[in-house]
Amino acid sequence: MNDIQKKISIKNILESFKSKKQSVYDDEFINIENAKKEWEDAKNIFENVSQPDLVDYAIYKVEAAEQKYIYLLKQYRNNNLT
């Protein structure tokens, strides 16, 4: 294998690694956006619930969705800082 082929091969490996890494970050970002929407939807349900029996459920959904969003956001930040 000559020098040009080695450089091309290494370049292809690096580009492949970068695209896979970017894909992972994109997936993480999509998960964060989905969690944020889930949280917003849960808040909307809570604000519009009219049956007293569903208030506790709505509160639970809001708190759970908020914690999920915060967790994913922290994970994303930690992964991108290292």
DSSP file (Angstrom, degrees, kcal/mol; ACC not computed):
  #  RESIDUE AA STRUCTURE BP1 BP2  ACC     N-H-->O    O-->H-N    N-H-->O    O-->H-N    TCO  KAPPA ALPHA  PHI   PSI    X-CA   Y-CA   Z-CA
    1    1 A M              0   0    0      0, 0.0     2,-0.0     0, 0.0     0, 0.0   0.000 360.0 360.0 360.0 125.8    0.0    0.0    0.0
    2    2 A N     >  -     0   0    0      1,-0.1     4,-2.2     4,-0.0     5,-0.2  -0.266 360.0 -97.7 -83.6 174.9    1.5    3.3   -1.0
    3    3 A D  H  > S+     0   0    0      1,-0.2     4,-2.5     2,-0.2     5,-0.2   0.861 121.5  52.8 -61.6 -39.2    1.4    6.5    1.0
    4    4 A I  H  > S+     0   0    0      1,-0.2     4,-2.4     2,-0.2    -1,-0.2   0.915 110.1  47.9 -65.2 -42.4   -1.5    8.0   -1.0
    5    5 A Q  H  > S+     0   0    0      2,-0.2     4,-2.6     1,-0.2    -1,-0.2   0.891 111.1  51.4 -65.7 -38.5   -3.6    4.9   -0.4
    6    6 A K  H  X S+     0   0    0     -4,-2.2     4,-2.8     2,-0.2     5,-0.2   0.928 110.9  47.9 -62.9 -44.4   -2.7    4.9    3.3
    7    7 A K  H  X S+     0   0    0     -4,-2.5     4,-2.6     2,-0.2    -2,-0.2   0.911 113.4  47.4 -63.1 -42.4   -3.8    8.6    3.6
    8    8 A I  H  X S+     0   0    0     -4,-2.4     4,-2.5     2,-0.2    -1,-0.2   0.920 112.9  49.3 -64.5 -42.8   -7.0    7.9    1.8
    9    9 A S  H  X S+     0   0    0     -4,-2.6     4,-2.1     2,-0.2    -2,-0.2   0.925 113.3  45.3 -62.9 -46.4   -7.7    4.9    4.0
   10   10 A I  H  X S+     0   0    0     -4,-2.8     4,-2.6     2,-0.2    -1,-0.2   0.900 112.3  52.5 -64.1 -40.9   -7.0    6.8    7.2
   11   11 A K  H  X S+     0   0    0     -4,-2.6     4,-2.6    -5,-0.2    -2,-0.2   0.917 109.3  49.3 -61.5 -43.5   -9.1    9.7    6.0
   12   12 A N  H  X S+     0   0    0     -4,-2.5     4,-2.3     2,-0.2    -1,-0.2   0.895 111.0  49.7 -63.1 -40.5  -12.0    7.4    5.2
   13   13 A I  H  X S+     0   0    0     -4,-2.1     4,-2.4     2,-0.2    -2,-0.2   0.929 112.4  47.1 -63.7 -45.8  -11.7    5.8    8.7
   14   14 A L  H  X S+     0   0    0     -4,-2.6     4,-2.6     2,-0.2    -2,-0.2   0.911 112.9  48.6 -63.9 -42.7  -11.7    9.2   10.4
   15   15 A E  H  X S+     0   0    0     -4,-2.6     4,-2.4     2,-0.2    -1,-0.2   0.894 111.4  50.5 -64.4 -39.5  -14.7   10.4    8.3
   16   16 A S  H  X S+     0   0    0     -4,-2.3     4,-2.1    -5,-0.2    -2,-0.2   0.918 111.4  48.1 -63.2 -43.6  -16.6    7.3    9.1
   17   17 A F  H  X S+     0   0    0     -4,-2.4     4,-2.6     1,-0.2    -2,-0.2   0.916 111.8  49.9 -62.8 -44.1  -15.9    7.7   12.8
   18   18 A K  H  X S+     0   0    0     -4,-2.6     4,-2.8     1,-0.2    -2,-0.2   0.906 110.9  48.8 -62.3 -42.7  -16.9   11.4   12.7
   19   19 A S  H  X S+     0   0    0     -4,-2.4     4,-2.1     2,-0.2    -1,-0.2   0.885 112.7  47.6 -68.2 -36.9  -20.2   10.6   11.0
   20   20 A K  H  X S+     0   0    0     -4,-2.1     4,-2.0     2,-0.2    -1,-0.2   0.910 113.4  48.4 -66.9 -41.6  -21.0    7.8   13.5
   21   21 A K  H  X S+     0   0    0     -4,-2.6     4,-2.2     2,-0.2    -2,-0.2   0.914 111.8  49.0 -64.3 -43.2  -20.2   10.1   16.4
   22   22 A Q  H  X S+     0   0    0     -4,-2.8     4,-2.7     1,-0.2    -1,-0.2   0.891 108.6  54.5 -62.9 -39.2  -22.3   12.9   14.9
   23   23 A S  H  X S+     0   0    0     -4,-2.1     4,-2.4     2,-0.2    -1,-0.2   0.890 107.4  50.0 -62.2 -40.2  -25.1   10.4   14.4
   24   24 A V  H  X S+     0   0    0     -4,-2.0     4,-2.4     2,-0.2    -1,-0.2   0.923 111.9  47.8 -64.1 -44.4  -25.0    9.4   18.1
   25   25 A Y  H  X S+     0   0    0     -4,-2.2     4,-2.5     2,-0.2    -2,-0.2   0.894 111.1  51.2 -64.1 -39.4  -25.1   13.1   19.1
   26   26 A D  H  X S+     0   0    0     -4,-2.7     4,-2.5     2,-0.2    -2,-0.2   0.914 110.2  49.4 -62.9 -42.7  -28.0   13.7   16.7
   27   27 A D  H  X S+     0   0    0     -4,-2.4     4,-2.3     2,-0.2    -2,-0.2   0.910 111.4  49.1 -62.4 -42.6  -29.9   10.7   18.3
   28   28 A E  H  X S+     0   0    0     -4,-2.4     4,-2.1     2,-0.2    -2,-0.2   0.914 111.3  49.7 -62.9 -42.2  -29.2   12.1   21.8
   29   29 A F  H  X S+     0   0    0     -4,-2.5     4,-2.5     2,-0.2    -2,-0.2   0.897 109.7  50.8 -65.0 -39.9  -30.4   15.5   20.8
   30   30 A I  H  X S+     0   0    0     -4,-2.5     4,-2.5     2,-0.2    -1,-0.2   0.907 109.1  51.8 -63.2 -41.5  -33.6   14.0   19.3
   31   31 A N  H  X S+     0   0    0     -4,-2.3     4,-2.2     2,-0.2    -2,-0.2   0.893 110.0  49.3 -61.2 -39.5  -34.2   12.1   22.5
   32   32 A I  H  X S+     0   0    0     -4,-2.1     4,-2.4     2,-0.2    -2,-0.2   0.926 110.9  48.9 -65.7 -44.8  -33.8   15.4   24.4
   33   33 A E  H  X S+     0   0    0     -4,-2.5     4,-2.2     1,-0.2    -2,-0.2   0.895 111.6  49.9 -62.5 -39.7  -36.2   17.2   22.2
   34   34 A N  H  X S+     0   0    0     -4,-2.5     4,-2.5     2,-0.2    -1,-0.2   0.897 110.5  49.8 -65.1 -40.2  -38.7   14.3   22.5
   35   35 A A  H  X S+     0   0    0     -4,-2.2     4,-2.3     2,-0.2    34,-0.2   0.888 109.7  51.5 -65.8 -38.3  -38.4   14.4   26.3
   36   36 A K  H  X S+     0   0    0     -4,-2.4     4,-2.5     2,-0.2    -2,-0.2   0.915 111.0  47.3 -64.0 -42.7  -39.0   18.2   26.3
   37   37 A K  H  X S+     0   0    0     -4,-2.2     4,-2.9     2,-0.2    -2,-0.2   0.904 110.2  52.9 -65.1 -40.6  -42.1   17.8   24.2
   38   38 A E  H  X S+     0   0    0     -4,-2.5     4,-2.3     2,-0.2    -2,-0.2   0.906 110.4  48.3 -59.4 -42.3  -43.3   15.0   26.5
   39   39 A W  H  X S+     0   0    0     -4,-2.3     4,-2.4    26,-0.3    -2,-0.2   0.924 112.2  48.1 -64.1 -46.1  -42.8   17.4   29.5
   40   40 A E  H  X S+     0   0    0     -4,-2.5     4,-2.1     1,-0.2    -2,-0.2   0.899 111.8  50.1 -62.7 -40.6  -44.7   20.2   27.7
   41   41 A D  H  X S+     0   0    0     -4,-2.9     4,-2.4     2,-0.2    -1,-0.2   0.904 109.7  50.8 -63.5 -41.3  -47.5   17.8   26.8
   42   42 A A  H  X S+     0   0    0     -4,-2.3     4,-2.4     2,-0.2    20,-0.3   0.896 109.7  50.1 -64.2 -40.0  -47.7   16.6   30.4
   43   43 A K  H  X S+     0   0    0     -4,-2.4     4,-2.4     2,-0.2    -1,-0.2   0.893 109.7  51.6 -64.0 -38.6  -47.9   20.2   31.6
   44   44 A N  H  X S+     0   0    0     -4,-2.1     4,-1.3     2,-0.2    -2,-0.2   0.911 109.3  49.3 -64.0 -43.0  -50.6   20.9   29.1
   45   45 A I  H  X S+     0   0    0     -4,-2.4     4,-1.0     1,-0.2     3,-0.5   0.931 111.0  50.5 -60.8 -45.5  -52.6   17.9   30.4
   46   46 A F  H >< S+     0   0    0     -4,-2.4     3,-0.6     1,-0.2    -2,-0.2   0.913 109.7  50.0 -59.5 -43.4  -52.2   19.1   34.0
   47   47 A E  H 3< S+     0   0    0     -4,-2.4    -1,-0.2     1,-0.2    -2,-0.2   0.747 118.7  38.6 -67.8 -22.9  -53.4   22.6   33.1
   48   48 A N  H 3< S+     0   0    0     -4,-1.3    -1,-0.2    -3,-0.5    -2,-0.2   0.395  81.4 122.8-110.8   2.1  -56.5   21.2   31.4
   49   49 A V    <<  +     0   0    0     -4,-1.0    -3,-0.0    -3,-0.6     6,-0.0  -0.450  29.8 175.6 -68.4 135.1  -57.4   18.3   33.6
   50   50 A S        +     0   0    0     -2,-0.2    -1,-0.2     1,-0.0     3,-0.0   0.588  52.9  83.5-116.0 -16.8  -61.0   18.7   34.9
   51   51 A Q    >>  -     0   0    0      1,-0.1     3,-1.8     2,-0.0     4,-0.5  -0.794  69.4-143.9 -93.9 126.3  -61.6   15.5   36.8
   52   52 A P  H >> S+     0   0    0      0, 0.0     3,-1.0     0, 0.0     4,-0.6   0.821  99.0  62.0 -56.4 -32.2  -60.3   15.5   40.4
   53   53 A D  H 34 S+     0   0    0      1,-0.2     4,-0.4     2,-0.1     3,-0.1   0.732 103.1  50.8 -67.5 -20.1  -59.3   11.8   40.1
   54   54 A L  H <> S+     0   0    0     -3,-1.8     4,-2.6     1,-0.2    -1,-0.2   0.512  85.8  85.3 -95.8  -5.1  -56.8   12.7   37.3
   55   55 A V  H <X S+     0   0    0     -3,-1.0     4,-2.5    -4,-0.5     5,-0.2   0.936  91.2  47.5 -62.6 -47.1  -55.0   15.5   39.1
   56   56 A D  H  X S+     0   0    0     -4,-0.6     4,-2.4     1,-0.2    -1,-0.2   0.906 112.8  49.9 -61.0 -41.0  -52.6   13.2   40.9
   57   57 A Y  H  > S+     0   0    0     -4,-0.4     4,-2.5     2,-0.2    -1,-0.2   0.920 110.7  49.4 -62.5 -43.6  -51.9   11.3   37.6
   58   58 A A  H  X S+     0   0    0     -4,-2.6     4,-2.2     2,-0.2   -12,-0.2   0.898 110.6  50.0 -64.0 -41.0  -51.3   14.6   35.8
   59   59 A I  H  X S+     0   0    0     -4,-2.5     4,-2.5     2,-0.2     5,-0.2   0.929 110.6  50.4 -61.9 -45.4  -48.9   15.8   38.6
   60   60 A Y  H  X S+     0   0    0     -4,-2.4     4,-2.7     1,-0.2     5,-0.2   0.921 110.0  50.1 -58.7 -45.5  -47.0   12.5   38.4
   61   61 A K  H  X S+     0   0    0     -4,-2.5     4,-2.5     2,-0.2     5,-0.2   0.898 111.2  48.9 -61.6 -42.0  -46.7   12.8   34.6
   62   62 A V  H  X S+     0   0    0     -4,-2.2     4,-2.4   -20,-0.3    -2,-0.2   0.946 114.3  44.6 -63.4 -48.5  -45.3   16.3   34.8
   63   63 A E  H  X S+     0   0    0     -4,-2.5     4,-2.2     2,-0.2    -2,-0.2   0.905 115.1  47.8 -64.8 -41.7  -42.8   15.4   37.4
   64   64 A A  H  X S+     0   0    0     -4,-2.7     4,-2.1    -5,-0.2    -1,-0.2   0.923 113.4  47.2 -65.8 -44.0  -41.7   12.2   35.7
   65   65 A A  H  X S+     0   0    0     -4,-2.5     4,-2.3    -5,-0.2   -26,-0.3   0.887 111.4  52.0 -65.6 -38.5  -41.3   14.0   32.3
   66   66 A E  H  X S+     0   0    0     -4,-2.4     4,-2.5    -5,-0.2    -1,-0.2   0.926 110.3  47.7 -63.2 -44.9  -39.4   16.8   33.9
   67   67 A Q  H  X S+     0   0    0     -4,-2.2     4,-2.5     1,-0.2    -2,-0.2   0.880 110.9  51.7 -65.1 -37.8  -36.9   14.5   35.5
   68   68 A K  H  X S+     0   0    0     -4,-2.1     4,-2.6     2,-0.2     5,-0.2   0.932 111.1  47.9 -62.9 -45.5  -36.4   12.5   32.3
   69   69 A Y  H  X S+     0   0    0     -4,-2.3     4,-2.4   -34,-0.2    -2,-0.2   0.926 112.9  47.6 -61.6 -46.7  -35.7   15.8   30.4
   70   70 A I  H  X S+     0   0    0     -4,-2.5     4,-2.4     2,-0.2    -1,-0.2   0.912 112.2  50.3 -62.4 -43.5  -33.2   17.0   33.0
   71   71 A Y  H  X S+     0   0    0     -4,-2.5     4,-2.5     2,-0.2    -2,-0.2   0.942 112.3  45.7 -60.6 -49.2  -31.5   13.6   33.1
   72   72 A L  H  X S+     0   0    0     -4,-2.6     4,-2.4     1,-0.2    -1,-0.2   0.882 112.0  52.3 -64.0 -37.7  -31.1   13.4   29.3
   73   73 A L  H  X S+     0   0    0     -4,-2.4     4,-2.3    -5,-0.2    -1,-0.2   0.916 110.5  47.5 -64.3 -43.0  -29.9   17.0   29.2
   74   74 A K  H  X S+     0   0    0     -4,-2.4     4,-2.8     2,-0.2     5,-0.2   0.915 111.6  50.9 -63.3 -43.1  -27.2   16.3   31.8
   75   75 A Q  H  X S+     0   0    0     -4,-2.5     4,-2.4     1,-0.2    -2,-0.2   0.914 110.7  48.9 -61.0 -42.7  -26.1   13.2   30.1
   76   76 A Y  H  X S+     0   0    0     -4,-2.4     4,-1.8     2,-0.2    -1,-0.2   0.924 112.6  47.4 -63.3 -45.0  -25.8   15.1   26.8
   77   77 A R  H  X S+     0   0    0     -4,-2.3     4,-1.2     1,-0.2    -2,-0.2   0.924 112.7  48.9 -62.9 -44.6  -23.8   17.8   28.4
   78   78 A N  H  X S+     0   0    0     -4,-2.8     4,-0.9     1,-0.2     3,-0.2   0.894 111.7  49.4 -63.6 -40.0  -21.5   15.4   30.2
   79   79 A N  H  < S+     0   0    0     -4,-2.4    -1,-0.2     1,-0.2    -2,-0.2   0.831 112.8  47.1 -69.4 -31.6  -20.9   13.4   27.0
   80   80 A N  H  < S+     0   0    0     -4,-1.8    -1,-0.2     1,-0.2    -2,-0.2   0.642 107.7  55.4 -86.4 -14.4  -20.1   16.5   25.0
   81   81 A L  H  <        0   0    0     -4,-1.2    -1,-0.2    -3,-0.2    -2,-0.2   0.672 360.0 360.0 -88.9 -18.2  -17.7   18.0   27.6
   82   82 A T     <        0   0    0     -4,-0.9    -1,-0.2    -5,-0.2    -2,-0.2   0.429 360.0 360.0 -97.1 360.0  -15.5   14.9   27.7
